[in-house]
Amino acid sequence: MKKLTLFAVIFLMNFGAQAQFSLNADITPRAELRRGYRTMPGPNDKPSGHINQRTRLTLAHQIENIRMHISFQDVRVWGQEALLQNIPSMSIHEAWAEMMFNSNLSLKIGRQQLAYDNQRFLSFNEWHPFARKHDLALLKYKAGDGELHIGTAFNQEWNAYGRNFGTDYNINNYKYMNYLWYHTPLSETAKLSLLSLLDGYENPGNSEEFNVRATWSAFLNLNLEAVDLVFNPAFQHGKTRFGRGIRAYYFRLEGSTALDENTRSTLGLEFFSGNDGTDTSDDFFRAFDVPYGAGHANSGFMDYFTNYPAHTSGAGLINPYLKNRFRLNPRTTLDADLHLFFIQNDYVHQGETISRYLGTELDFTLSYRFNSFTNIIGGFSTMFGTESMEIIKSGSKDEFAYFTYIMLRIRPRFI
């Protein structure tokens, strides 16, 4: 057995040296204690505790003008299966090949993660144990300092016997998605990205009706001497999956500065337009919906607002925030974040317009780098909700809402 293992190691080392082969792992167990995560607790709600774990093995290979990437993943909650059971759970997280036609042009095809700019509109959502991936074809082109990406995806239901007629798609997902992303530096201190995304859905109530939504976004980053600025406006139109016309908008304004060599602070505001509950004659849906971005990293770690139309009852959201990072020593950082939440538009409950102030969230995160590939991360978050939060998210404002976790993130590179 020892000889066989030694032979395998030597073979992979030689193969990796000649063909640029790499082998990486990701083992991330996370213990969580929840009482008020995603929604406020009621008087009789007891804390929930569990440990989830993501285990991932990634193989990458490049030879000549072809790059290949395959990632296997198992996600589970400890104890979700009885002992002495064999329930297969390994899945393909990513599987893609990229053909590089020349130094400027390539085509990447297969299941892949997407991440652009600050990942607000297209993200692989790393916090979620499963993470997000798309089955698509991606054409990438570089010209000077500019970079253009064109992605297209088409989804279909399937079964063991295949499909010979029709294209009905009953899965809660887009039928197709096309996007264009262009990035260019405007100067030594300014960078601009433009995103255009079209996603189409079959109407759940009428498979003959196909509805397309369009999202347009600009992402401007300014790196000044003392302050880094981000301005990110966006507009949305087209139709919801149920066929209602959309007119919605979004913007983000953020400034970040280093107070000293160990402290950095970020002050920002996110704005999601919403429906006016007092105007029943408006035919348009005005609640902005982030297409496939990350909510956890942006709207507080308690995840009250990740599906923005649904989690705000369509009233929109205004989120001023202050984030602070303190480097305690070369291995340890402490983050302390403050979020204020308001609905953007009027919401009517039992004939009366409610207060727009929803609540305040505090997030604390302590991260310790154990070695070059291991981090230990612990967090504590709490939400101070209002009567309006009770109406929008249920639960009781008088109950202590909190979420705490400790996570071990091990990501070694074997070859």
Protein Blocks (a to p, Z undefined) as FASTA:
>chain_A
ZZmmmmmmmmmmmmmmmnopaddddddddddddehehiacdfklccdddddddddddddd
dehjaccdddddddddehiacehiacdfbdcfbdcddddfblmbccdedjddddehjlmm
bcghlmlmnopadddddddddehjbccdddddddddddfkopfedjbdfbdcdfbdcddd
ddddfbfkbccdddddddddddfklmkbccdddddddddddddfkbccdddddddedjdf
kopacddddddddddddfblmbccdddddddddddfklmkbmbdcbdcdfklcfklmnoj
klmalblmlmnnonopadddddddddfbfkbccdddddddddfbdcdeehiacdfbfbdc
ddddddddfblmbccddddddddddfklmmmngpjfkbccddddddddddddfZZ
